[in-house]
Amino acid sequence: MTMKESNEPVASRIREIIREKGFRHETIAKRSGLNKQQFSYLLNGRRTIKPCDIVAIAEALGVDVSKLFETGK
C-alpha cells in the first residue's frame, strides 16, 4: 500500500468537511500548525498523516476526530 492509498480515506474526508464548512485549505493548515505546503502534502499522499496531524486537523475543523474516519458519505 502506498502512502497516498493509506492517507486517502482520511484525506478525502478532510477535503469533504472543508467543502461542507466553506473553509479554505490555507485556513485549516494554519489552524493545524502546518504550512500550506505541508497540508497539501498530507492531502495528496506525499506525507503520511500522523495521529498528531489528525488531532490538530480535527480541532482546526471544529469536529470530533471520529468524523475524519467516517465513510460512505
One Martini backbone bead per residue (centre of mass of N, CA, C, O) as a GRO file, in nm:
protein
   73
    1MET     BB    1   0.096   0.037   0.024
    2THR     BB    2   0.063   0.352  -0.022
    3MET     BB    3   0.054   0.659   0.106
    4LYS     BB    4  -0.190   0.756  -0.051
    5GLU     BB    5  -0.375   0.514   0.021
    6SER     BB    6  -0.361   0.555   0.334
    7ASN     BB    7  -0.469   0.861   0.330
    8GLU     BB    8  -0.736   0.891   0.160
    9PRO     BB    9  -0.978   0.860   0.354
   10VAL     BB   10  -0.902   1.108   0.529
   11ALA     BB   11  -0.845   1.320   0.311
   12SER     BB   12  -1.126   1.312   0.185
   13ARG     BB   13  -1.277   1.401   0.442
   14ILE     BB   14  -1.138   1.669   0.478
   15ARG     BB   15  -1.226   1.793   0.210
   16GLU     BB   16  -1.529   1.767   0.265
   17ILE     BB   17  -1.543   1.945   0.521
   18ILE     BB   18  -1.431   2.197   0.394
   19ARG     BB   19  -1.663   2.231   0.195
   20GLU     BB   20  -1.907   2.228   0.392
   21LYS     BB   21  -1.776   2.484   0.568
   22GLY     BB   22  -1.607   2.689   0.375
   23PHE     BB   23  -1.314   2.646   0.370
   24ARG     BB   24  -0.975   2.692   0.361
   25HIS     BB   25  -0.684   2.533   0.343
   26GLU     BB   26  -0.509   2.753   0.476
   27THR     BB   27  -0.669   2.775   0.739
   28ILE     BB   28  -0.631   2.482   0.837
   29ALA     BB   29  -0.332   2.475   0.835
   30LYS     BB   30  -0.281   2.700   1.040
   31ARG     BB   31  -0.460   2.577   1.273
   32SER     BB   32  -0.266   2.304   1.264
   33GLY     BB   33   0.048   2.398   1.225
   34LEU     BB   34   0.067   2.434   0.915
   35ASN     BB   35   0.161   2.459   0.610
   36LYS     BB   36   0.048   2.457   0.296
   37GLN     BB   37   0.239   2.232   0.193
   38GLN     BB   38   0.201   2.021   0.413
   39PHE     BB   39  -0.103   1.991   0.373
   40SER     BB   40  -0.091   1.905   0.080
   41TYR     BB   41   0.079   1.650   0.128
   42LEU     BB   42  -0.132   1.505   0.297
   43LEU     BB   43  -0.371   1.512   0.080
   44ASN     BB   44  -0.156   1.384  -0.159
   45GLY     BB   45   0.053   1.157  -0.037
   46ARG     BB   46   0.355   1.292   0.050
   47ARG     BB   47   0.247   1.258   0.350
   48THR     BB   48   0.198   1.135   0.647
   49ILE     BB   49  -0.072   1.081   0.851
   50LYS     BB   50  -0.069   1.158   1.171
   51PRO     BB   51  -0.215   1.159   1.470
   52CYS     BB   52  -0.143   1.459   1.531
   53ASP     BB   53  -0.272   1.565   1.269
   54ILE     BB   54  -0.561   1.471   1.315
   55VAL     BB   55  -0.614   1.632   1.571
   56ALA     BB   56  -0.549   1.918   1.458
   57ILE     BB   57  -0.754   1.911   1.223
   58ALA     BB   58  -1.010   1.863   1.382
   59GLU     BB   59  -0.987   2.121   1.547
   60ALA     BB   60  -0.981   2.317   1.303
   61LEU     BB   61  -1.274   2.207   1.204
   62GLY     BB   62  -1.466   2.136   1.455
   63VAL     BB   63  -1.420   1.819   1.508
   64ASP     BB   64  -1.430   1.505   1.555
   65VAL     BB   65  -1.215   1.259   1.487
   66SER     BB   66  -1.431   1.051   1.382
   67LYS     BB   67  -1.513   1.218   1.124
   68LEU     BB   68  -1.242   1.133   0.961
   69PHE     BB   69  -1.360   0.809   0.949
   70GLU     BB   70  -1.589   0.842   0.777
   71THR     BB   71  -1.809   0.663   0.563
   72GLY     BB   72  -2.040   0.686   0.302
   73LYS     BB   73  -2.103   0.997   0.194
   0.00000   0.00000   0.00000
